[in-house]
Structure formats: structure tokens, C-alpha cells
């Protein structure tokens, strides 16, 4: 699956636009992470627990979006955007969306010299 935050895929042409696809996840803070974040606020520095939580959330939301695109028969998603929102105290949603499309390369591929 090719992914792009652009409206196109470089060196490809969009043959068919299928539908908008999305993925989301709602996560809550972990008490241990909150405690460590409070300590970091005193001394400063990166909140690694939250960085890891956001990375996991992004990946989960992206995987869900990709599965929806595959279900439509897409081989690419263009115009990808992320959004976040607070759902409840201590819980946030990470939302990703884009347009599922079918693309084809516009340039001819050079032969692979190692495929013999």
C-alpha cells in the first residue's frame, strides 16, 4: 500500500478514486506515565512514555485505515491527515483519514539486473 500526504503519488497516475477511508483509536493515560510526566515537568525533558503512547496510537490508527482501503481494493491512500481530540478527561482520540485510490506507475521500470 502506497501512502502519501500529497494529493498524488509521485511517478504514478490515479486510475480510480474509491472512497474516503479512516482509522482511529482512543487511548487513556496510564497512571505510571502520568506520575513520571509530573516528575519530568519539574526537571524538564522529553515525556518518553507519552511519545511511545502517541507512536503506538498513530500506528494502530494507520493500520485500521489501511485495512479499510484494502477492503475497497485500493493500492494507495492519498491526502493523509491526522487529527486528535479529547474524548473524556484523560482519554484522547487519534484519527487519521485519506482517500483510497488505485494508482499505476507512469514511468517504465528498469529491468532488475539481479532477477536472472
N, C-alpha and C positions, 0 to 999 in steps of 0.2 A: 504494500500500500504506500503510495507516494503521498507525502503531506506537505502542505505549503500554506504560509500565512499570506502569500500573494494571491491574486485572483486567477493566476495561471500557474502552470508548471513549466519552468524554462525548458526549451527544446521539445515541447510536447504541444499538441493541439487538443482542445476539449472536443470530443466527438458527441458526447451526450451529457446533459446536466440531469441528475436524477432527483435529488431532494436534499433538504437541509437535514443534517444529522447532528446529534449532540450526545454528550456524556456528562454525567455529574456524579458527585459523591458529597455526602455530608459527613463531616468529621467533628468530633468534640475534643477538647483539650484533655490531656492526661494530667492527673494531679501531680505526678512526679515532674513532668515537664513544666507545669506551672510553677512549682516550687523552685526549680532550677532557673527558670526565667526570671523569677523575682530576685534571686541572688545575682544574676547577670545584670539586672537593672542597676544594682548598687555599684558593681565594679566595671560594667561595660563589657562589650564584646558580642560576638555572634550568638544567637539563640539556636544552637545546633539542633536541639530537639524539635523546634518549630520548623526549621529548614528541612529536616528529614520528613516531618509530617506533611509539609506542603509538597515536597517532591513525590511522596507516595500518593498523595491526593491527585496531583497532576497526571501521574502515570495511570492511575485507576480510571480517571475520567476519560483520558485519551483512549485507553483500551476499549472502553464501553462505546465511544464514538466510532472507533474503527470497526468494531463488530457490527454496528448498525449499518455502516457503509458497505461492508462485505455482504451483509444480508440483502442489500439492494443490487449487488453485482458491480459495485464501484471498484475501480483500481486506484483511485486518488481522492483526496479531500483538499479543496482549496478554500481560501478565505478563512482560515482557522483563527478563532479569537477565544480568549479566556475571560472569565468573569468570576467574581466572588461576591458573596453576600452573607450577612449574618442571619441565621435561621432562628436561633434562640441564644440565650446567654451561654457563652462557652461553646457554641456549635456554629460552624460555618459551612457554606456550600461552595464548592469549586465546580464551575460549569464551563464546558468547552463546546464550541459549535463550529460548523463549517458546512460547505456544500459538497455533497458526494457527486463525483463525476467519473466518466470514463474518458481516459486520455490515450493518445497514441503518440509515439515519438515522431518528430518532424524531420529528424536527421537520420541518415542511414548509419547503422552501426558498423564500425570497422570490424573485420574478422578477428577473432581471438587467435593469436599465433600459437597458443598453448593447447588448443582444443583438439589437435590431431592425435 
